[in-house]
């Protein structure tokens, strides 16, 4: 029985941490350095840092800030946002991050996966899939912080990402983001049953039961934002992590 990773997701904007609901209405959470220090103390398995507007704004990562954040982290770190080339990815790895998370760029340059994996290994490349339901009720993949739709559904795109060499896939429900309503278990199950690389579930977690349910439906790891930065839904900021709690697959 293997232990499942529980991963806090931190959203970076203008050097501060924010949390969104359905990728909209960002609320200021606090200073990223303080958050990382708390997650160090809580012994988080891993951290994901996403500069969620970088690709939308067509800019590179804030190297000064992400270097500072990585310097405080005692756990493995993954970074996503504004990575458009191998050179940018290299600067992220050089800053101390173990993984890069690619999303929007893959709709324009999917070969970037291989360029990075050939040097750092496929385990260092995470393909992120943001998706939401269309007006017709079908799940569609989106890029650029949920503003641009693609022709693929989550299962189709996951297969393409795996074929092109990602070592891990992160699937994120835009509709569930920040809602505390639970993950989209049907999509987790569909995607996990069609790929062989590890799957990180994200979007909608509100309790440990939600995390375990995602695992039961095929997730290899579980990620959450609101659950780890707020006291409860609709209440104030409280950086937290389920210390001593483990999930089994």
Secondary structure, DSSP 8 states (H G I E B T S, - for coil): --EEEEEEEEEEETTEEEEEETTEEEEEEEEHHHHHHHHHHTT-SEEEEEETTTTTTT----HHHHHHHHHH-SSEEEEESS--SHHHHHHHHHTT-SEEEE-GGGGT-TTHHHHHHHHH-GGGEEEEEEEEE-TTS-EEEEETTTTEE-S--HHHHHHHHHHTT-SEEEEEETTTTTS-S---HHHHHHHHTT-SSEEEEES---SHHHHHHHHHTT-SEEEESHHHHBSSTTS-B-----TT--EE-
